Amino acid sequence: MRVLVDTSVWSEALRRRSKAETDVIREFRNLIYEHRVDIIGPIRQEILSGLRENTQFEKLEKHLAAFPDLILETADHVMAAQFFNTCRSVGIQGSNTDFLLCAVAARRQLAIYTTDGDFLQFAKHLPIVLHETRHVDRKS
């Protein structure tokens, strides 16, 4: 199954100051090697927003160019609004981008890879599949 990767994972992998490879970074790297990663324009925008130096921006933009955006359709935005309303009706809040990510994933039968705990709440009420980090047993 292809995987729509949320900003939280991209940020951990691309902006992390520590050189330590976390399970999330390792999983993300494996998804890239398996050619299973998808992105949408609003996620790309979030990743590139807030960079202070133009050189950082340009470098990151070049790295992201390897991942073409899925084309969004009107139906994605309509479903995102429905998802927003569904969740709000049970007291769950989220951003427009979060619900757009859910809608795109649901319509295209993609899993969502995120470290954002809000998606666990969304998944209780929306027809989404969350990608879980595959843990590798490491022998000492």
Backbone torsions as a table, in degrees:
resi	resn	phi	psi	omega
1	MET	NA	136.5	176.0
2	ARG	-73.6	159.1	-171.9
3	VAL	-130.6	125.9	174.5
4	LEU	-89.1	116.8	-171.9
5	VAL	-95.8	128.0	-178.6
6	ASP	-79.4	160.5	-179.8
7	THR	-53.9	-37.6	-177.4
8	SER	-59.0	-38.2	179.6
9	VAL	-74.7	-46.0	177.7
10	TRP	-55.9	-45.3	-177.3
11	SER	-63.2	-43.3	179.4
12	GLU	-62.1	-40.2	-177.3
13	ALA	-76.5	-36.2	-171.5
14	LEU	-97.7	-27.1	-174.3
15	ARG	-111.8	2.9	-174.6
16	ARG	-67.3	127.2	179.5
17	ARG	-77.3	-34.3	-179.7
18	SER	-72.5	144.4	179.0
19	LYS	-86.7	-5.8	-179.5
20	ALA	-67.0	133.3	179.0
21	GLU	-90.9	115.4	178.8
22	THR	-82.3	169.6	175.7
23	ASP	-61.1	-36.9	179.9
24	VAL	-64.7	-45.5	179.1
25	ILE	-63.9	-42.0	179.2
26	ARG	-61.7	-44.2	179.4
27	GLU	-64.4	-43.4	178.4
28	PHE	-59.7	-45.0	178.4
29	ARG	-60.5	-42.3	178.1
30	ASN	-62.8	-40.8	177.7
31	LEU	-62.3	-38.3	177.2
32	ILE	-64.1	-47.6	179.3
33	TYR	-59.9	-33.3	-180.0
34	GLU	-83.3	0.7	-179.2
35	HIS	56.3	46.4	-176.5
36	ARG	-116.1	3.7	-174.1
37	VAL	-89.2	132.9	173.1
38	ASP	-125.0	157.4	-179.9
39	ILE	-143.6	154.2	172.7
40	ILE	-119.4	158.6	-177.0
41	GLY	-52.6	-45.3	179.9
42	PRO	-61.9	-31.6	175.8
43	ILE	-69.8	-44.4	176.5
44	ARG	-55.9	-43.7	-179.9
45	GLN	-62.1	-44.0	178.9
46	GLU	-62.4	-41.0	-179.1
47	ILE	-63.0	-42.1	-175.6
48	LEU	-82.5	-14.9	-178.1
49	SER	-75.9	142.0	173.8
50	GLY	87.9	2.9	176.8
51	LEU	-74.6	132.6	-173.1
52	ARG	-83.5	-29.8	-176.6
53	GLU	-111.4	137.1	-179.1
54	ASN	-61.9	-33.5	179.5
55	THR	-65.3	-38.8	175.8
56	GLN	-62.3	-45.4	-179.7
57	PHE	-58.4	-50.4	-177.5
58	GLU	-62.7	-41.2	179.1
59	LYS	-63.8	-45.8	-179.6
60	LEU	-67.4	-39.9	177.8
61	GLU	-59.5	-39.9	177.9
62	LYS	-64.9	-42.4	178.0
63	HIS	-61.7	-42.5	-177.6
64	LEU	-71.8	-20.9	-178.9
65	ALA	-60.5	-21.3	178.4
66	ALA	-70.0	-11.8	-176.9
67	PHE	-118.2	98.0	-179.6
68	PRO	-68.3	145.8	178.5
69	ASP	-69.6	139.8	166.8
70	LEU	-68.4	140.6	-179.9
71	ILE	-78.9	124.7	179.6
72	LEU	-84.1	145.4	179.6
73	GLU	-119.9	162.1	177.8
74	THR	-53.4	-40.6	-179.1
75	ALA	-59.9	-31.2	177.6
76	ASP	-64.8	-43.2	-179.0
77	HIS	-69.7	-38.2	177.9
78	VAL	-65.3	-45.1	179.1
79	MET	-65.0	-37.7	177.9
80	ALA	-60.2	-41.3	177.6
81	ALA	-65.0	-40.8	176.8
82	GLN	-62.2	-42.9	179.1
83	PHE	-63.5	-41.5	176.7
84	PHE	-57.1	-49.0	-177.9
85	ASN	-64.9	-40.3	178.2
86	THR	-60.0	-48.6	-178.3
87	CYS	-68.6	-41.7	179.5
88	ARG	-61.2	-34.7	-179.0
89	SER	-65.4	-18.7	176.9
90	VAL	-112.3	16.3	173.2
91	GLY	83.9	17.1	180.0
92	ILE	-104.3	126.9	179.9
93	GLN	-103.9	152.0	175.6
94	GLY	-163.1	169.1	-179.5
95	SER	-85.4	162.2	175.9
96	ASN	-59.2	-38.6	179.2
97	THR	-65.5	-39.4	177.7
98	ASP	-58.9	-46.8	-177.7
99	PHE	-72.7	-30.1	174.0
100	LEU	-65.5	-42.1	176.4
101	LEU	-58.8	-45.3	178.7
102	CYS	-61.5	-43.7	-178.8
103	ALA	-64.7	-45.8	179.0
104	VAL	-60.9	-43.7	179.9
105	ALA	-64.6	-43.8	-179.0
106	ALA	-65.1	-45.8	-177.6
107	ARG	-67.1	-30.8	-175.9
108	ARG	-105.0	4.8	-179.8
109	GLN	55.8	52.5	176.3
110	LEU	-108.6	152.3	170.5
111	ALA	-86.3	158.5	176.7
112	ILE	-111.2	129.4	175.2
113	TYR	-109.8	118.5	-175.8
114	THR	-150.6	157.4	170.4
115	THR	-107.5	3.2	-179.3
116	ASP	-80.4	113.5	-177.9
117	GLY	-61.3	-19.5	178.9
118	ASP	-58.8	-32.0	-177.0
119	PHE	-66.7	-25.8	174.8
120	LEU	-64.0	-37.6	177.0
121	GLN	-70.9	-42.5	178.5
122	PHE	-58.3	-41.9	-175.0
123	ALA	-64.3	-19.4	177.4
124	LYS	-73.5	-18.7	-173.5
125	HIS	-126.4	-9.9	-176.8
126	LEU	-121.4	153.5	-179.5
127	PRO	-82.1	63.7	179.8
128	ILE	-118.4	155.9	176.8
129	VAL	-116.7	129.1	178.1
130	LEU	-98.6	131.9	176.9
131	HIS	-78.7	131.2	179.5
132	GLU	-101.6	143.2	176.7
133	THR	-63.5	127.3	176.5
134	ARG	-84.1	119.9	-178.7
135	HIS	-90.6	134.3	-179.7
136	VAL	-102.7	129.2	174.9
137	ASP	-70.5	124.1	179.8
138	ARG	-105.1	125.1	177.2
139	LYS	-85.0	137.3	-179.1
140	SER	-78.8	NA	NA
